């Protein structure tokens, strides 16, 4: 479980996060949602240590992360898998080398064992046989899936996903969403997805934390989100005509 | 480089020299960088050094108008100029352009495409993984390239001088072998070592802290070459002052 308590983060005079707290449980898909500039990516980066919050704490199963030194943080990070918005694959490496990279760095496995793991991860994301391709030869959806394969290569306890559906067509988005949900339930990972995609919210949002102007405005599940009377949340979730029409049917 | 940048540069170097996660992977990266920095630059350095040596001989001969000065001095001046100044400095400045811009743009592109963040999240010390192999390759290969440059520059002087008739082969050879002080080689290699460090670490710093997109990566690459060249010239003066 990951618990954040009273997180504050500013960039100069711009206060981006204003006291965010929340609990993200394992085995369920946790979503952080909000409009552009609401602070969701900043919150994610504070949680994984790419930003340092001015105040507040981040606990990984009771282990306080923000006050750890470099070596202690590395130990936690070995338990983290992350899919970046742009996939962040190493473009000078093949798909196989990308997925094998963390195994090369942190395990003493033989090449055969590592290759088996790579092939298993590729099979898991339905990309078997694509080992020799370079990231430049992959479509957007394939890059995301390779990113997921790399993220799960080390059997992470915590999985972070930043905007998994950006730039993808609706059908591919659903494939990615379902894959994230399956992996979360199968490996009981604590998964946190940052998104503003309403299909994801309705499809896989077991726990949703809604941010607005740097504050936590609401938390609940995708079943509860349609029945709130919080104006800001309704303006965000039901911004499109389609979603408004869908709400009337709930 | 102002004081804030200098402070960040020092902090980055501190992170660069942390203990590597896995030595075998770093060794592979070091050899790859040695190939890129060293072997990949041999052709360029060879052409430049040979021509500079040849032109130097012609210019020294042109300026020696007095019959009282023996022509063997052409070889001596060419040798000392090549070893002490031209080979280390010209090699370093050429490499700052070729290698520095490549290092800065490679690391800068990795920064803006979140590849460095990905390394961090995996628990890898990204400054060490990305920069240490380049720095180690730089401080080993640049001195070797400078030695090559010295040889070719002096050889180029021989070719230029004898082909043009500015100096005879015997006079030139006598000039380069008379009163040779081996300490000049030591000074040149110290310079090459320092320049190798600058050529790799300064562009790496510029690339590592890029923010933005393609335009900013290009700007960082230009800045890396400019700052490297100025730092090379400043360090050239300091090392010369200290060692001679």
HADDOCK unambig.tbl for C-alpha pairs under 7 A between the chains (distance, minus, plus):
assign (segid A and resid 74 and name CA) (segid B and resid 123 and name CA) 4.53 0.50 0.50
assign (segid A and resid 77 and name CA) (segid B and resid 121 and name CA) 5.69 0.50 0.50
assign (segid A and resid 77 and name CA) (segid B and resid 122 and name CA) 5.75 0.50 0.50
assign (segid A and resid 77 and name CA) (segid B and resid 123 and name CA) 4.94 0.50 0.50
assign (segid A and resid 78 and name CA) (segid B and resid 122 and name CA) 5.76 0.50 0.50
assign (segid A and resid 78 and name CA) (segid B and resid 123 and name CA) 5.53 0.50 0.50
assign (segid A and resid 80 and name CA) (segid B and resid 121 and name CA) 6.99 0.50 0.50
assign (segid A and resid 80 and name CA) (segid B and resid 122 and name CA) 6.96 0.50 0.50
assign (segid A and resid 86 and name CA) (segid B and resid 113 and name CA) 6.99 0.50 0.50
assign (segid A and resid 88 and name CA) (segid B and resid 113 and name CA) 5.95 0.50 0.50
assign (segid A and resid 88 and name CA) (segid B and resid 114 and name CA) 5.29 0.50 0.50
assign (segid A and resid 88 and name CA) (segid B and resid 115 and name CA) 4.82 0.50 0.50
assign (segid A and resid 88 and name CA) (segid B and resid 118 and name CA) 6.50 0.50 0.50
assign (segid A and resid 89 and name CA) (segid B and resid 115 and name CA) 6.50 0.50 0.50
assign (segid A and resid 90 and name CA) (segid B and resid 115 and name CA) 6.26 0.50 0.50
assign (segid A and resid 102 and name CA) (segid B and resid 122 and name CA) 6.86 0.50 0.50
assign (segid A and resid 105 and name CA) (segid B and resid 21 and name CA) 6.81 0.50 0.50
assign (segid A and resid 105 and name CA) (segid B and resid 22 and name CA) 6.13 0.50 0.50
